Amino acid sequence: MTLPVQPGDIDGQNHVNNTVYLRWVQEVATAHWESLASAEAQAAIGWVVVRHEIDYRVPANLGDEIVLRTWVGEASRLKFERFTEIRRNENNQLLAQARTLWVPIDSKTGKPIRVSADLRARFSV
């Protein structure tokens, strides 16, 4: 996913605010899910985050175009580990890396549910 840094993304230190990186991590994860999951799976399964880890390397600035790349690592029946890289498009410089743990929930009840082996295989590496 590629996107430009917007003026509203900039904080008092004149670079992208930490909360924006978190938003980007969630947006690319959602886009990945929506691109690979069936309409039935999307209707039945929601996702909640139980842990975010972000390592910031170099700040992003206004005018930068950002490339977000995500993939699922270990995927159990009740927890998906997702990785995200955030890079500057101009020079492919790594700006930040994230590791997030997501738990699938039943869209109707909001309670954790198990994910089928087929669905796990579609996403995990």
C-alpha positions as CSV (number, residue, x, y, z in Angstrom):
1,M,0.0,0.0,0.0
2,T,1.4,3.4,-0.9
3,L,0.2,6.7,0.6
4,P,1.4,10.3,1.0
5,V,2.3,11.9,4.3
6,Q,-0.5,14.5,5.0
7,P,-0.1,17.8,6.9
8,G,-2.3,16.3,9.7
9,D,0.2,13.5,10.1
10,I,2.9,15.9,11.3
11,D,3.5,16.5,15.0
12,G,5.3,19.2,17.1
13,Q,8.7,17.8,16.2
14,N,7.9,18.4,12.5
15,H,7.7,14.7,11.6
16,V,5.1,12.0,11.4
17,N,3.5,11.4,14.8
18,N,3.8,7.9,16.4
19,T,0.0,7.5,16.4
20,V,0.0,7.9,12.6
21,Y,2.3,4.9,12.2
22,L,-0.1,2.9,14.3
23,R,-3.0,4.0,12.1
24,W,-1.0,2.9,9.0
25,V,-0.3,-0.5,10.6
26,Q,-4.0,-1.0,11.1
27,E,-5.0,0.3,7.7
28,V,-2.6,-2.0,5.8
29,A,-3.7,-5.0,7.9
30,T,-7.3,-4.3,7.1
31,A,-6.6,-3.9,3.4
32,H,-4.7,-7.2,3.4
33,W,-7.6,-9.0,5.2
34,E,-10.1,-7.5,2.8
35,S,-8.1,-8.5,-0.3
36,L,-7.7,-12.2,0.6
37,A,-10.7,-13.1,2.8
38,S,-14.0,-14.2,1.3
39,A,-17.1,-12.0,1.8
40,E,-18.4,-14.7,4.2
41,A,-15.3,-14.7,6.3
42,Q,-15.3,-10.9,6.4
43,A,-18.9,-10.9,7.6
44,A,-18.3,-13.5,10.2
45,I,-14.9,-12.5,11.6
46,G,-13.7,-9.3,13.1
47,W,-10.3,-8.6,14.6
48,V,-9.0,-7.0,17.7
49,V,-5.4,-6.1,18.6
50,V,-3.9,-7.5,21.8
51,R,-0.4,-6.2,21.3
52,H,1.5,-3.7,19.1
53,E,5.3,-3.4,19.0
54,I,6.7,-0.6,16.8
55,D,10.4,0.1,16.3
56,Y,11.0,3.6,14.8
57,R,14.2,3.9,12.7
58,V,14.0,7.2,10.8
59,P,11.3,9.8,10.8
60,A,8.9,10.3,7.9
61,N,8.3,13.9,6.8
62,L,5.7,15.9,5.0
63,G,6.0,15.3,1.3
64,D,7.2,11.7,1.7
65,E,5.4,8.9,0.0
66,I,5.2,5.9,2.2
67,V,5.1,2.2,1.3
68,L,3.4,-0.2,3.7
69,R,4.1,-3.9,3.4
70,T,2.5,-6.5,5.7
71,W,2.4,-10.2,6.1
72,V,1.2,-12.8,8.6
73,G,3.8,-14.8,10.5
74,E,2.7,-17.5,12.9
75,A,-1.1,-18.0,12.8
76,S,-2.7,-20.2,15.4
77,R,-6.4,-20.9,15.7
78,L,-6.8,-18.0,18.1
79,K,-4.0,-15.6,17.4
80,F,-2.4,-14.1,14.3
81,E,1.1,-12.5,14.4
82,R,1.3,-9.8,11.7
83,F,4.4,-7.9,10.6
84,T,4.5,-4.5,8.9
85,E,7.3,-2.6,7.3
86,I,7.0,1.2,6.7
87,R,9.4,2.5,4.0
88,R,10.1,5.8,2.2
89,N,9.2,5.2,-1.5
90,E,11.9,7.5,-2.8
91,N,14.8,5.4,-1.6
92,N,13.2,2.3,0.1
93,Q,14.6,3.4,3.4
94,L,13.1,1.5,6.4
95,L,11.3,4.0,8.6
96,A,9.7,1.6,11.1
97,Q,8.8,-2.0,11.7
98,A,5.9,-3.4,13.6
99,R,4.8,-6.7,15.1
100,T,1.1,-6.9,16.0
101,L,-0.9,-9.7,17.6
102,W,-4.5,-9.9,16.4
103,V,-7.3,-12.1,17.8
104,P,-10.2,-13.1,15.6
105,I,-13.6,-12.4,17.1
106,D,-17.1,-13.4,16.2
107,S,-18.6,-10.3,14.5
108,K,-22.0,-10.9,16.2
109,T,-20.9,-11.7,19.8
110,G,-17.5,-9.9,20.0
111,K,-16.0,-13.1,21.6
112,P,-12.8,-14.8,20.4
113,I,-13.4,-17.5,17.8
114,R,-11.2,-20.1,16.2
115,V,-10.1,-19.7,12.6
116,S,-10.1,-22.7,10.3
117,A,-6.9,-24.2,9.0
118,D,-7.8,-23.2,5.4
119,L,-8.1,-19.5,6.4
120,R,-4.9,-19.6,8.4
121,A,-3.1,-21.2,5.4
122,R,-4.3,-18.4,3.1
123,F,-2.6,-15.7,5.3
124,S,0.3,-17.2,7.0
125,V,3.8,-17.7,5.7
